[in-house]
Amino acid sequence: MTLRPILGLAALLCSTAPVLAQSITPQMLRDHVAILASDAYEGREPGTPGGDRAEAYVLQAFADAGLKPGAPDGRWRQEVAMADHQAGSISAVVRQGSRTTTLTAEQIAGLGLSPTTAIRRAPLVFVGRGAPDQMKGTKLAGAVAVVMGGTAPDAPQVPTADRNAALQAAGAIGVLLIAPPTAPWTDIAHGFSSATIAGTPRRPDFSGVVPASVAETLLGRSAADLRKAAIAPDFRPFRGKATIDIAATGTTRRYTTANIVGMIPGTASPNEAVLLSAHWDHIGICRPEGAPDRICNGAADNASGTAILIEVAKVLAKGPRPARSLYFVATTAEEKGLLGADAYAAAIADTPLKVVANLNIDTAAIVPTGMPVAMVGRGNYPKIDAIVDATARAIGRKVDTDTEANIMVQRQDGWAFGKRGIPAVMATGSVSDMKRLFAYLDGPYHKPNDDLAHIDLSGAAEDADLHVALARALADPARYPAN
């Protein structure tokens, strides 16, 4: 491969010489994982005693590493107000003229953000895929928006958060998703039984789902016909002839969690920063009472990434200070929808801090030593691609240059930064072999056996050394010009 002019290989080899021999060992990482993924931490769910213990552990580890507090307000903790909403009862009636149709539990599921939802005679407006550009100028005040669910091969996916924010801004009081016809109703309905919101909600108060068979009842057209209309280039929202009544109840638990942020100030460009991130949270107690193992410990996902973040911080804090600042963010609520990373990205948007690159670290302990370095985000930022490839090779790693791992772009914290224009990648051996990755996702992922006894930290240790070298390279404006 021909490297771009921004990076001379000889210079890179010299710059990474201190880490050519492995400096971060599997045992160093294991010491952290043994604590963070222990039963005492109860799966590290935010807003629980186990989550509080994880926050305290990471904060102390950052302090012991020699970092300075780095949250936007100058503290270690960037607090994030959260609300967990759980659905209770729901009923709905569709009215068209003198005809009324009561929807059954097999025909609607959803929840509101208030203890009680009472929607009466709301018009139904079909908004297609819910793309903001498709809805320009559409008035939805007092209406329930109907959205076509699923992904069409010939239409780009609309991120749920972007869609919901646009619907709220247009005045919609509710949104109903038409589920794909092949989706199991039980699974679809379960996905609408709870919601976690960080900060001020940016979505309509009520959010629900109906099976494809209900489309004609709502809008007088089949789901197949609506799907075809939704992906047409000239699609415009339209109002159906029916109205809907929705009554729902639910409960809400409010709590505060936190991103833990440490930093190393830069010498020449302190307001330019390289951001290393890893989420500390997991899904908590995930099995009912009486189950032999109730705790999802989250050893690979993501105690391993948190351990890497801590050990990389130690190495970099002991070395020469970089020209740019280095920030280390252990994010909260990734498992609830990248909410902690999103809160941090939003908080720094109006500050002088300019993040020139984000290196996210997630689920690093699923492959052995010797795996090639692959990337989530390859092809999106050619300058970073070149630095990752040259750095990996300079420390003795092979490089996997395909883009298979980009299917994970929106499934990890880097997306919270990338969607705001901050270059964000995940460089790791864990995504170089899709069969291994999906064996993990189809196996121990989000299950009790993602624990210390079932992970391999040898590849994670190699990734840790890689991140030391990458942070040094990206924090040097001579090697990585940000403009």
NUZASE-649369 format. One record per residue (C-alpha): residue in one letter; x, y, z. Coordinates in pm, whole numbers. Layout:
% NUZASE-649369
+-----+--------+--------+--------+
| res |      u |      v |      w |
+-----+--------+--------+--------+
|   a |      X |      Y |      Z |
...
+-----+--------+--------+--------+
//
This chain:
% NUZASE-649369
+-----+--------+--------+--------+
| res |      u |      v |      w |
+-----+--------+--------+--------+
|   m |      0 |      0 |      0 |
|   t |    119 |    352 |    -80 |
|   l |     99 |    578 |    222 |
|   r |    -27 |    932 |    192 |
|   p |    225 |   1216 |    219 |
|   i |    101 |   1310 |    565 |
|   l |    293 |   1027 |    721 |
|   g |    649 |    913 |    666 |
|   l |    694 |    551 |    767 |
|   a |   1045 |    609 |    895 |
|   a |    922 |    886 |   1123 |
|   l |    640 |    667 |   1246 |
|   l |    873 |    380 |   1325 |
|   c |   1086 |    610 |   1534 |
|   s |    786 |    759 |   1709 |
|   t |    644 |    420 |   1806 |
|   a |    972 |    261 |   1909 |
|   p |    882 |    273 |   2283 |
|   v |    583 |     43 |   2222 |
|   l |    729 |   -203 |   1972 |
|   a |    763 |   -446 |   2262 |
|   q |    435 |   -509 |   2438 |
|   s |    400 |   -281 |   2740 |
|   i |     37 |   -349 |   2834 |
|   t |     -9 |   -714 |   2925 |
|   p |   -320 |   -934 |   2938 |
|   q |   -279 |   -958 |   3314 |
|   m |   -295 |   -581 |   3354 |
|   l |   -629 |   -581 |   3176 |
|   r |   -750 |   -890 |   3359 |
|   d |   -698 |   -717 |   3695 |
|   h |   -952 |   -451 |   3597 |
|   v |  -1196 |   -689 |   3428 |
|   a |  -1192 |   -917 |   3734 |
|   i |  -1336 |   -629 |   3935 |
|   l |  -1563 |   -455 |   3684 |
|   a |  -1716 |   -783 |   3563 |
|   s |  -1747 |   -938 |   3907 |
|   d |  -2086 |  -1027 |   4054 |
|   a |  -2034 |   -751 |   4312 |
|   y |  -2082 |   -497 |   4030 |
|   e |  -2413 |   -663 |   3929 |
|   g |  -2365 |   -607 |   3556 |
|   r |  -2291 |   -232 |   3583 |
|   e |  -2635 |   -103 |   3490 |
|   p |  -2650 |    277 |   3526 |
|   g |  -2857 |    398 |   3817 |
|   t |  -2796 |     85 |   4027 |
|   p |  -2550 |     20 |   4311 |
|   g |  -2335 |   -182 |   4068 |
|   g |  -2332 |    104 |   3822 |
|   d |  -2234 |    347 |   4097 |
|   r |  -1944 |    117 |   4193 |
|   a |  -1824 |    108 |   3833 |
|   e |  -1828 |    488 |   3808 |
|   a |  -1629 |    518 |   4131 |
|   y |  -1379 |    254 |   4017 |
|   v |  -1308 |    423 |   3685 |
|   l |  -1282 |    768 |   3843 |
|   q |  -1024 |    645 |   4093 |
|   a |   -834 |    457 |   3821 |
|   f |   -814 |    772 |   3609 |
|   a |   -690 |    973 |   3907 |
|   d |   -432 |    706 |   3992 |
|   a |   -316 |    705 |   3628 |
|   g |   -220 |   1070 |   3658 |
|   l |   -499 |   1224 |   3452 |
|   k |   -660 |   1557 |   3529 |
|   p |  -1040 |   1598 |   3556 |
|   g |  -1173 |   1662 |   3206 |
|   a |  -1552 |   1695 |   3209 |
|   p |  -1689 |   2012 |   3046 |
|   d |  -1736 |   2175 |   3387 |
|   g |  -1385 |   2080 |   3503 |
|   r |  -1485 |   1784 |   3721 |
|   w |  -1435 |   1411 |   3675 |
|   r |  -1805 |   1338 |   3632 |
|   q |  -2029 |   1466 |   3357 |
|   e |  -2368 |   1390 |   3504 |
|   v |  -2648 |   1270 |   3279 |
|   a |  -3009 |   1282 |   3398 |
|   m |  -3194 |    969 |   3291 |
|   a |  -3551 |    843 |   3292 |
|   d |  -3643 |    476 |   3243 |
|   h |  -4001 |    442 |   3117 |
|   q |  -4189 |    112 |   3140 |
|   a |  -4515 |     43 |   2960 |
|   g |  -4828 |    -59 |   3148 |
|   s |  -5167 |    -97 |   2983 |
|   i |  -5265 |     20 |   2635 |
|   s |  -5583 |     41 |   2431 |
|   a |  -5658 |    202 |   2096 |
|   v |  -5960 |    267 |   1876 |
|   v |  -5946 |    370 |   1508 |
|   r |  -6244 |    573 |   1386 |
|   q |  -6353 |    646 |   1030 |
|   g |  -6697 |    794 |    995 |
|   s |  -6939 |    570 |   1184 |
|   r |  -6701 |    273 |   1179 |
|   t |  -6481 |    196 |   1480 |
|   t |  -6208 |    -66 |   1508 |
|   t |  -6062 |   -160 |   1847 |
|   l |  -5701 |   -274 |   1822 |
|   t |  -5606 |   -581 |   2025 |
|   a |  -5283 |   -654 |   2213 |
|   e |  -5166 |   -832 |   1896 |
|   q |  -5226 |   -515 |   1695 |
|   i |  -5063 |   -237 |   1896 |
|   a |  -4788 |   -194 |   2156 |
|   g |  -4621 |    117 |   2289 |
|   l |  -4573 |    358 |   2574 |
|   g |  -4590 |    724 |   2662 |
|   l |  -4341 |    934 |   2853 |
|   s |  -4614 |   1043 |   3097 |
|   p |  -4783 |    823 |   3360 |
|   t |  -5102 |    839 |   3151 |
|   t |  -5145 |    899 |   2780 |
|   a |  -5483 |   1017 |   2651 |
|   i |  -5495 |   1082 |   2276 |
|   r |  -5842 |   1159 |   2140 |
|   r |  -5951 |   1182 |   1777 |
|   a |  -5596 |   1244 |   1654 |
|   p |  -5555 |   1251 |   1276 |
|   l |  -5322 |    990 |   1126 |
|   v |  -5054 |   1128 |    892 |
|   f |  -4830 |    894 |    693 |
|   v |  -4474 |   1033 |    688 |
|   g |  -4306 |    753 |    493 |
|   r |  -3964 |    663 |    633 |
|   g |  -3974 |    970 |    857 |
|   a |  -3673 |   1132 |    689 |
|   p |  -3647 |   1498 |    795 |
|   d |  -3606 |   1612 |    433 |
|   q |  -3927 |   1428 |    338 |
|   m |  -4122 |   1613 |    607 |
|   k |  -4013 |   1971 |    535 |
|   g |  -4309 |   2202 |    578 |
|   t |  -4539 |   1925 |    705 |
|   k |  -4770 |   2035 |    987 |
|   l |  -4828 |   1759 |   1242 |
|   a |  -4971 |   1956 |   1535 |
|   g |  -5202 |   1725 |   1730 |
|   a |  -5145 |   1435 |   1488 |
|   v |  -5012 |   1083 |   1523 |
|   a |  -4742 |   1025 |   1262 |
|   v |  -4733 |    682 |   1096 |
|   v |  -4389 |    563 |    987 |
|   m |  -4288 |    272 |    766 |
|   g |  -4052 |     45 |    957 |
|   g |  -3774 |   -174 |    827 |
|   t |  -3488 |   -101 |    588 |
|   a |  -3543 |    -86 |    214 |
|   p |  -3242 |   -178 |     -3 |
|   d |  -3303 |    127 |   -223 |
|   a |  -3361 |    379 |     58 |
|   p |  -3113 |    492 |    325 |
|   q |  -3197 |    412 |    685 |
|   v |  -3327 |    703 |    892 |
|   p |  -3173 |    707 |   1244 |
|   t |  -3454 |    677 |   1499 |
|   a |  -3333 |    976 |   1702 |
|   d |  -3326 |   1202 |   1394 |
|   r |  -3671 |   1087 |   1287 |
|   n |  -3824 |   1134 |   1631 |
|   a |  -3672 |   1480 |   1675 |
|   a |  -3814 |   1589 |   1339 |
|   l |  -4159 |   1454 |   1426 |
|   q |  -4156 |   1634 |   1759 |
|   a |  -4045 |   1958 |   1596 |
|   a |  -4334 |   1927 |   1349 |
|   g |  -4580 |   1901 |   1640 |
|   a |  -4668 |   1529 |   1638 |
|   i |  -4810 |   1403 |   1968 |
|   g |  -4740 |   1040 |   1883 |
|   v |  -4572 |    809 |   1636 |
|   l |  -4678 |    463 |   1519 |
|   l |  -4432 |    240 |   1337 |
|   i |  -4565 |    -11 |   1084 |
|   a |  -4357 |   -321 |   1151 |
|   p |  -4200 |   -519 |    866 |
|   p |  -4435 |   -802 |    762 |
|   t |  -4187 |  -1078 |    850 |
|   a |  -4093 |   -942 |   1194 |
|   p |  -4207 |  -1161 |   1490 |
|   w |  -4473 |   -959 |   1672 |
|   t |  -4355 |  -1066 |   2019 |
|   d |  -4005 |   -932 |   1954 |
|   i |  -4131 |   -610 |   1795 |
|   a |  -4377 |   -543 |   2077 |
|   h |  -4111 |   -605 |   2342 |
|   g |  -3894 |   -337 |   2184 |
|   f |  -4169 |    -84 |   2257 |
|   s |  -4229 |   -190 |   2618 |
|   s |  -3958 |     34 |   2763 |
|   a |  -3751 |    339 |   2677 |
|   t |  -3464 |    525 |   2839 |
|   i |  -3437 |    898 |   2780 |
|   a |  -3139 |   1117 |   2866 |
|   g |  -3208 |   1482 |   2941 |
|   t |  -3496 |   1658 |   2765 |
|   p |  -3693 |   1418 |   2543 |
|   r |  -3660 |   1484 |   2169 |
|   r |  -3948 |   1267 |   2054 |
|   p |  -4328 |   1269 |   2063 |
|   d |  -4480 |   1177 |   2398 |
|   f |  -4624 |    848 |   2270 |
|   s |  -4434 |    593 |   2061 |
|   g |  -4587 |    267 |   1944 |
|   v |  -4589 |     -5 |   1680 |
|   v |  -4850 |   -195 |   1479 |
|   p |  -4809 |   -503 |   1257 |
|   a |  -4817 |   -462 |    879 |
|   s |  -5169 |   -608 |    871 |
|   v |  -5307 |   -299 |   1048 |
|   a |  -5180 |    -52 |    786 |
|   e |  -5502 |    -61 |    585 |
|   t |  -5711 |      2 |    896 |
|   l |  -5506 |    312 |    974 |
|   l |  -5455 |    459 |    629 |
|   g |  -5673 |    271 |    381 |
|   r |  -5371 |    130 |    194 |
|   s |  -5175 |   -193 |    229 |
|   a |  -4834 |   -200 |    394 |
|   a |  -4677 |   -302 |     62 |
|   d |  -4836 |     -5 |   -113 |
|   l |  -4726 |    232 |    164 |
|   r |  -4371 |     96 |    154 |
|   k |  -4355 |    155 |   -220 |
|   a |  -4480 |    511 |   -174 |
|   a |  -4238 |    580 |    113 |
|   i |  -3926 |    512 |    -93 |
|   a |  -4039 |    704 |   -400 |
|   p |  -3818 |   1007 |   -475 |
|   d |  -4122 |   1238 |   -487 |
|   f |  -4286 |   1112 |   -166 |
|   r |  -4482 |   1364 |     35 |
|   p |  -4663 |   1296 |    365 |
|   f |  -5039 |   1260 |    346 |
|   r |  -5327 |   1256 |    593 |
|   g |  -5550 |    952 |    613 |
|   k |  -5926 |    957 |    658 |
|   a |  -5925 |    787 |   1000 |
|   t |  -5849 |    917 |   1348 |
|   i |  -5718 |    730 |   1650 |
|   d |  -5779 |    723 |   2025 |
|   i |  -5495 |    588 |   2240 |
|   a |  -5504 |    534 |   2618 |
|   a |  -5186 |    410 |   2786 |
|   t |  -5031 |    393 |   3129 |
|   g |  -4674 |    346 |   3245 |
|   t |  -4418 |    405 |   3517 |
|   t |  -4100 |    611 |   3522 |
|   r |  -3777 |    577 |   3724 |
|   r |  -3554 |    884 |   3728 |
|   y |  -3187 |    879 |   3825 |
|   t |  -2851 |   1037 |   3751 |
|   t |  -2553 |    858 |   3601 |
|   a |  -2225 |    995 |   3469 |
|   n |  -1957 |    985 |   3204 |
|   i |  -1615 |    977 |   3372 |
|   v |  -1371 |   1209 |   3194 |
|   g |   -996 |   1251 |   3242 |
|   m |   -744 |   1435 |   3030 |
|   i |   -379 |   1513 |   2957 |
|   p |   -343 |   1878 |   2849 |
|   g |   -163 |   1943 |   2523 |
|   t |    147 |   2158 |   2511 |
|   a |     97 |   2344 |   2181 |
|   s |   -272 |   2305 |   2090 |
|   p |   -458 |   2232 |   2415 |
|   n |   -800 |   2310 |   2263 |
|   e |   -747 |   2043 |   1999 |
|   a |   -804 |   1695 |   2133 |
|   v |   -783 |   1329 |   2053 |
|   l |  -1065 |   1152 |   2236 |
|   l |  -1039 |    789 |   2349 |
|   s |  -1368 |    640 |   2462 |
|   a |  -1508 |    317 |   2604 |
|   h |  -1841 |    255 |   2774 |
|   w |  -1826 |    133 |   3133 |
|   d |  -2191 |     23 |   3154 |
|   h |  -2362 |   -305 |   3080 |
|   i |  -2718 |   -442 |   3116 |
|   g |  -2722 |   -543 |   3482 |
|   i |  -2929 |   -822 |   3634 |
|   c |  -3071 |   -981 |   3322 |
|   r |  -3239 |  -1299 |   3437 |
|   p |  -3546 |  -1349 |   3661 |
|   e |  -3534 |  -1461 |   4021 |
|   g |  -3461 |  -1830 |   4050 |
|   a |  -3235 |  -1845 |   3746 |
|   p |  -2898 |  -2012 |   3821 |
|   d |  -2704 |  -1707 |   3697 |
|   r |  -2893 |  -1378 |   3690 |
|   i |  -2611 |  -1133 |   3622 |
|   c |  -2490 |  -1026 |   3278 |
|   n |  -2136 |   -937 |   3382 |
|   g |  -2027 |   -779 |   3054 |
|   a |  -1663 |   -890 |   3066 |
|   a |  -1594 |   -850 |   2694 |
|   d |  -1871 |   -592 |   2653 |
|   n |  -1728 |   -368 |   2778 |
|   a |  -1516 |   -423 |   3089 |
|   s |  -1240 |   -513 |   2844 |
|   g |  -1262 |   -178 |   2665 |
|   t |  -1273 |     10 |   2994 |
|   a |   -964 |   -177 |   3110 |
|   i |   -782 |    -81 |   2790 |
|   l |   -883 |    282 |   2836 |
|   i |   -739 |    285 |   3189 |
|   e |   -410 |    118 |   3099 |
|   v |   -358 |    333 |   2788 |
|   a |   -417 |    641 |   3004 |
|   k |   -148 |    520 |   3246 |
|   v |    111 |    479 |   2973 |
|   l |     36 |    811 |   2806 |
|   a |     24 |   1007 |   3132 |
|   k |    374 |    885 |   3220 |
|   g |    520 |    977 |   2879 |
|   p |    600 |   1312 |   2720 |
|   r |    304 |   1547 |   2694 |
|   p |    159 |   1562 |   2343 |
|   a |    103 |   1875 |   2136 |
|   r |   -272 |   1815 |   2139 |
|   s |   -471 |   1726 |   2448 |
|   l |   -575 |   1367 |   2510 |
|   y |   -919 |   1303 |   2658 |
|   f |  -1033 |    972 |   2806 |
|   v |  -1410 |    931 |   2835 |
|   a |  -1564 |    628 |   3004 |
|   t |  -1920 |    666 |   2883 |
|   t |  -2242 |    566 |   3051 |
|   a |  -2564 |    424 |   2902 |
|   e |  -2417 |    295 |   2577 |
|   e |  -2636 |    -11 |   2617 |
|   k |  -2942 |    215 |   2640 |
|   g |  -2874 |    376 |   2303 |
|   l |  -2532 |    551 |   2311 |
|   l |  -2688 |    803 |   2548 |
|   g |  -2377 |    889 |   2749 |
|   a |  -2160 |    946 |   2442 |
|   d |  -2435 |   1152 |   2286 |
|   a |  -2461 |   1367 |   2599 |
|   y |  -2085 |   1426 |   2601 |
|   a |  -2072 |   1508 |   2230 |
|   a |  -2357 |   1755 |   2275 |
|   a |  -2193 |   1913 |   2581 |
|   i |  -1864 |   1991 |   2405 |
|   a |  -2027 |   2116 |   2086 |
|   d |  -2044 |   2477 |   2210 |
|   t |  -1707 |   2483 |   2387 |
|   p |  -1364 |   2580 |   2250 |
|   l |  -1260 |   2213 |   2256 |
|   k |  -1218 |   2072 |   1905 |
|   v |  -1202 |   1694 |   1892 |
|   v |   -993 |   1605 |   1586 |
|   a |  -1037 |   1227 |   1621 |
|   n |  -1224 |    975 |   1832 |
|   l |  -1086 |    626 |   1897 |
|   n |  -1364 |    416 |   2044 |
|   i |  -1285 |     87 |   2220 |
|   d |  -1556 |   -177 |   2261 |
|   t |  -1570 |   -555 |   2304 |
|   a |  -1198 |   -612 |   2261 |
|   a |  -1166 |   -946 |   2439 |
|   i |  -1312 |  -1188 |   2185 |
|   v |  -1006 |  -1275 |   1973 |
|   p |   -660 |  -1412 |   2050 |
|   t |   -326 |  -1251 |   1983 |
|   g |   -207 |  -1212 |   1624 |
|   m |   -530 |  -1088 |   1464 |
|   p |   -503 |   -820 |   1193 |
|   v |   -616 |   -468 |   1275 |
|   a |   -951 |   -388 |   1114 |
|   m |  -1161 |    -76 |   1145 |
|   v |  -1517 |     30 |   1203 |
|   g |  -1534 |    344 |    993 |
|   r |  -1271 |    254 |    733 |
|   g |  -1305 |    466 |    422 |
|   n |  -1478 |    753 |    597 |
|   y |  -1158 |    933 |    701 |
|   p |   -868 |    850 |    465 |
|   k |   -607 |   1038 |    671 |
|   i |   -693 |    833 |    979 |
|   d |   -701 |    512 |    773 |
|   a |   -343 |    577 |    663 |
|   i |   -227 |    646 |   1019 |
|   v |   -397 |    336 |   1158 |
|   d |   -247 |    114 |    888 |
|   a |    106 |    251 |    918 |
|   t |     96 |    252 |   1298 |
|   a |    -30 |   -106 |   1314 |
|   r |    240 |   -228 |   1076 |
|   a |    510 |    -33 |   1260 |
|   i |    434 |   -223 |   1581 |
|   g |    422 |   -558 |   1407 |
|   r |     48 |   -597 |   1340 |
|   k |   -106 |   -706 |   1012 |
|   v |   -381 |   -492 |    861 |
|   d |   -724 |   -592 |    733 |
|   t |   -826 |   -327 |    479 |
|   d |  -1179 |   -441 |    391 |
|   t |  -1488 |   -251 |    506 |
|   e |  -1695 |   -541 |    641 |
|   a |  -1689 |   -400 |    994 |
|   n |  -1867 |    -81 |    886 |
|   i |  -2197 |   -256 |    958 |
|   m |  -2114 |   -170 |   1321 |
|   v |  -2076 |    207 |   1266 |
|   q |  -2407 |    296 |   1431 |
|   r |  -2384 |     25 |   1698 |
|   q |  -2105 |    180 |   1904 |
|   d |  -2029 |    507 |   2079 |
|   g |  -1824 |    646 |   1792 |
|   w |  -2151 |    712 |   1610 |
|   a |  -2241 |    986 |   1862 |
|   f |  -1930 |   1174 |   1748 |
|   g |  -1929 |   1074 |   1382 |
|   k |  -2281 |   1202 |   1321 |
|   r |  -2165 |   1542 |   1448 |
|   g |  -1877 |   1560 |   1204 |
|   i |  -1605 |   1437 |   1442 |
|   p |  -1384 |   1172 |   1275 |
|   a |  -1455 |    854 |   1470 |
|   v |  -1320 |    502 |   1418 |
|   m |  -1278 |    178 |   1607 |
|   a |   -947 |      3 |   1531 |
|   t |   -922 |   -350 |   1671 |
|   g |   -855 |   -712 |   1593 |
|   s |  -1203 |   -797 |   1721 |
|   v |  -1371 |   -691 |   1396 |
|   s |  -1122 |   -845 |   1155 |
|   d |  -1301 |  -1180 |   1144 |
|   m |  -1676 |  -1149 |   1096 |
|   k |  -1732 |  -1516 |   1180 |
|   r |  -1569 |  -1472 |   1519 |
|   l |  -1756 |  -1148 |   1579 |
|   f |  -2095 |  -1296 |   1499 |
|   a |  -2016 |  -1610 |   1696 |
|   y |  -1980 |  -1378 |   1995 |
|   l |  -2291 |  -1174 |   1910 |
|   d |  -2497 |  -1491 |   1862 |
|   g |  -2342 |  -1652 |   2170 |
|   p |  -2237 |  -1488 |   2498 |
|   y |  -2327 |  -1130 |   2397 |
|   h |  -2564 |   -985 |   2658 |
|   k |  -2580 |  -1317 |   2840 |
|   p |  -2448 |  -1428 |   3182 |
|   n |  -2158 |  -1624 |   3029 |
|   d |  -1989 |  -1306 |   2903 |
|   d |  -1774 |  -1328 |   3213 |
|   l |  -1408 |  -1344 |   3310 |
|   a |  -1388 |  -1720 |   3266 |
|   h |  -1490 |  -1704 |   2900 |
|   i |  -1279 |  -1422 |   2753 |
|   d |   -935 |  -1400 |   2591 |
|   l |   -747 |  -1080 |   2675 |
|   s |   -436 |  -1151 |   2467 |
|   g |   -574 |   -975 |   2159 |
|   a |   -710 |   -695 |   2380 |
|   a |   -359 |   -631 |   2515 |
|   e |   -230 |   -593 |   2160 |
|   d |   -510 |   -349 |   2090 |
|   a |   -413 |   -155 |   2403 |
|   d |    -58 |   -105 |   2275 |
|   l |   -199 |     -6 |   1937 |
|   h |   -405 |    267 |   2103 |
|   v |   -102 |    408 |   2282 |
|   a |     72 |    444 |   1945 |
|   l |   -239 |    577 |   1769 |
|   a |   -304 |    838 |   2036 |
|   r |     54 |    964 |   2006 |
|   a |     31 |    981 |   1627 |
|   l |   -304 |   1158 |   1614 |
|   a |   -206 |   1403 |   1888 |
|   d |     87 |   1522 |   1673 |
|   p |    -30 |   1791 |   1425 |
|   a |    275 |   1726 |   1208 |
|   r |    166 |   1367 |   1153 |
|   y |   -208 |   1429 |   1153 |
|   p |   -309 |   1771 |   1022 |
|   a |   -673 |   1812 |   1125 |
|   n |   -767 |   2036 |    833 |
+-----+--------+--------+--------+
//
